[in-house]
Amino acid sequence: MKQLEGKRAFVTGGGGALGRASSVLFAREGAVVAVIDINRAAAEETVRLVSAVGGRAIAIEADIREEAQVELAVNQAVAEFGGLDTLFNNAGIMPHQDESFLDGDLELWHQISSINLDGTMLCSKHVVPHIVAAGGGAVVNMSSFLAVLGTTYPQDGYAASKGAIASLTRSMAVQLGSRGIRVNGLAPGPIMTAHVEQFFPDPAARAIRLERVPLGRFGQPEDAAGLACFLASDAASWLTGQVIVLDGGISSNYL
Ligand SMILES: NC(=O)c1ccc[n+]([C@@H]2O[C@H](COP(=O)([O-])OP(=O)(O)OC[C@H]3O[C@@H](n4cnc5c(N)ncnc54)[C@H](O)[C@@H]3O)[C@@H](O)[C@H]2O)c1
């Protein structure tokens, strides 16, 4: 039995590294997938990869900061699949310019928050009623291990947005439990995507960070996809309100 047999998923940021790996895995595990992204070409490439593994997906271009666009995207997915029971709020940004609050640029702070946090709220607002109509399902929110750890090289706007997503996850879980909807989050550590690679230009600094990972490697998009798939699946049927740190053991490692 496939983990997501018969599920209908709405995956935001599905054109990006983790969203793409998740969309492909969800499809492999039996779900049909609406791949939402502000970047249409990236979403279409994900759909192509889903088709290549024998799955079914549709690409929908939408900016999740814009409520009217979110509503249209949800309506399109529902019209295509006859409903929705799974939401993966994965889209997010982590700009390089985001550092300490001491040098904080309020415009950048709002930009990060509007995509990471407002986008999560808006997609939840418009998808959850369909999950209720489907008789229940699951929401998976993308947080970060920076929601629970401070760092010497801060990314304060990003960390704060991901902490808020963790809080929202717990609140949603309490509100939606009686309607058969589980809400959990994943909080990954560094997953080596092209974007994250740029944060580690110096091999020596990269090696120092790697030494802190008990499992001896940085994450891969498939690591996040695997946890998101589990959280969305019926195998997690008594799990809600949790934000699971996925970091190869970094957050357990004090020197
Ligand atoms: N890569 C990591 O190490 C890591 C670690 C922890 C958490 N995360 C989180 O995982 C998620 C995915 O990260 P990724 O590494 O795949 O990044 P990515 O940049 O590869 O993918 C993000 C996707 O979101 C899309 N997007 C951006 N703004 C959007 C908007 N307004 N509306 C719709 N789509 C939009 C982008 O076009 C992109 O395709 C993010 O929320 C990120 O914060 C990543």
The ligand as an SDF file (V2000), in Angstrom:
LIG
                    3D

 44 48  0  0  0  0  0  0  0  0999 V2000
   17.0640   24.3110    2.0470 N   0  0  0  0  0  0  0  0  0  0  0  0
   17.1990   24.3400    3.3530 C   0  0  0  0  0  0  0  0  0  0  0  0
   18.2770   24.1330    3.9100 O   0  0  0  0  0  0  0  0  0  0  0  0
   15.9930   24.5910    4.2040 C   0  0  0  0  0  0  0  0  0  0  0  0
   16.1070   24.3760    5.5840 C   0  0  0  0  0  0  0  0  0  0  0  0
   14.9990   24.6240    6.3900 C   0  0  0  0  0  0  0  0  0  0  0  0
   13.8110   25.0590    5.8160 C   0  0  0  0  0  0  0  0  0  0  0  0
   13.7580   25.2590    4.4740 N   0  0  0  0  0  0  0  0  0  0  0  0
   12.4850   25.7470    3.9370 C   0  0  0  0  0  0  0  0  0  0  0  0
   12.0160   24.8360    2.9630 O   0  0  0  0  0  0  0  0  0  0  0  0
   11.2280   25.5430    2.0070 C   0  0  0  0  0  0  0  0  0  0  0  0
   11.7150   25.2360    0.6180 C   0  0  0  0  0  0  0  0  0  0  0  0
   13.0830   25.6070    0.5490 O   0  0  0  0  0  0  0  0  0  0  0  0
   13.9950   25.2670   -0.7110 P   0  0  0  0  0  0  0  0  0  0  0  0
   15.3540   25.0650   -0.1710 O   0  0  0  0  0  0  0  0  0  0  0  0
   13.3510   24.2330   -1.5370 O   0  0  0  0  0  0  0  0  0  0  0  0
   13.9600   26.6890   -1.4540 O   0  0  0  0  0  0  0  0  0  0  0  0
   13.7650   27.0230   -3.0060 P   0  0  0  0  0  0  0  0  0  0  0  0
   14.1410   28.4510   -3.1570 O   0  0  0  0  0  0  0  0  0  0  0  0
   14.4430   26.0050   -3.8360 O   0  0  0  0  0  0  0  0  0  0  0  0
   12.1910   26.8350   -3.2160 O   0  0  0  0  0  0  0  0  0  0  0  0
   11.2550   27.7830   -2.7840 C   0  0  0  0  0  0  0  0  0  0  0  0
   10.1800   27.8890   -3.8480 C   0  0  0  0  0  0  0  0  0  0  0  0
    9.1810   28.8070   -3.3740 O   0  0  0  0  0  0  0  0  0  0  0  0
    8.7750   29.6060   -4.4770 C   0  0  0  0  0  0  0  0  0  0  0  0
    8.2410   30.8830   -4.0010 N   0  0  0  0  0  0  0  0  0  0  0  0
    8.9350   31.9240   -3.4880 C   0  0  0  0  0  0  0  0  0  0  0  0
    8.1020   32.9270   -3.2190 N   0  0  0  0  0  0  0  0  0  0  0  0
    6.8660   32.5380   -3.5870 C   0  0  0  0  0  0  0  0  0  0  0  0
    5.5930   33.1640   -3.5660 C   0  0  0  0  0  0  0  0  0  0  0  0
    5.4310   34.4130   -3.1170 N   0  0  0  0  0  0  0  0  0  0  0  0
    4.5300   32.4650   -4.0000 N   0  0  0  0  0  0  0  0  0  0  0  0
    4.6750   31.2060   -4.4660 C   0  0  0  0  0  0  0  0  0  0  0  0
    5.8610   30.5560   -4.5190 N   0  0  0  0  0  0  0  0  0  0  0  0
    6.9410   31.2280   -4.0790 C   0  0  0  0  0  0  0  0  0  0  0  0
   10.0620   29.8050   -5.2960 C   0  0  0  0  0  0  0  0  0  0  0  0
    9.7860   30.1970   -6.6190 O   0  0  0  0  0  0  0  0  0  0  0  0
   10.7120   28.4400   -5.1680 C   0  0  0  0  0  0  0  0  0  0  0  0
   10.3570   27.6010   -6.2480 O   0  0  0  0  0  0  0  0  0  0  0  0
   11.3190   27.0230    2.3940 C   0  0  0  0  0  0  0  0  0  0  0  0
   10.2010   27.3920    3.1780 O   0  0  0  0  0  0  0  0  0  0  0  0
   12.5770   27.0810    3.2140 C   0  0  0  0  0  0  0  0  0  0  0  0
   12.5780   28.1550    4.1170 O   0  0  0  0  0  0  0  0  0  0  0  0
   14.8080   25.0400    3.6620 C   0  0  0  0  0  0  0  0  0  0  0  0
  1  2  1  0
  2  3  2  0
  2  4  1  0
  4  5  1  0
  4 44  2  0
  5  6  2  0
  6  7  1  0
  7  8  2  0
  8  9  1  0
  8 44  1  0
  9 10  1  0
  9 42  1  0
 10 11  1  0
 11 12  1  0
 11 40  1  0
 12 13  1  0
 13 14  1  0
 14 15  2  0
 14 16  1  0
 14 17  1  0
 17 18  1  0
 18 19  2  0
 18 20  1  0
 18 21  1  0
 21 22  1  0
 22 23  1  0
 23 24  1  0
 23 38  1  0
 24 25  1  0
 25 26  1  0
 25 36  1  0
 26 27  1  0
 26 35  1  0
 27 28  2  0
 28 29  1  0
 29 30  1  0
 29 35  2  0
 30 31  1  0
 30 32  2  0
 32 33  1  0
 33 34  2  0
 34 35  1  0
 36 37  1  0
 36 38  1  0
 38 39  1  0
 40 41  1  0
 40 42  1  0
 42 43  1  0
M  CHG  2   8   1  16  -1
M  END
$$$$
